[in-house]
Amino acid sequence: MASAYPEEAVDPNADWKRIGIFAGHKFHLGHLKLVSQLGYYLYYPTKYLDRIYTRIGIQYMMSKHIYASILLKSHYAKAEGLEVGIGFKL
């Protein structure tokens, strides 16, 4: 933020770590899962966006243990990031 938006006057040495809690669910549709989560940051030292966030997206089960996912994380109507991942489920 400090280098990308110098007009915001963000401290480049600010603490970037966050600790949060969330609740969510997965709606199963065969190999596809619709994922939604609602979260709250307990520790959020940088006042960048609001403490409440949502994550919505899909997961696709490629095999019994391997899945691919794409999720959008947003704070109300302001998107923070798009998460793309591959995971292993025990």
Beta strands, then each sheet from edge to edge (+ up, - down):
strand 1: 19-29
strand 2: 32-43
strand 3: 52-61
strand 4: 66-75
strand 5: 78-88
sheet 1: 1+ 2- 3+ 4- 5+
end
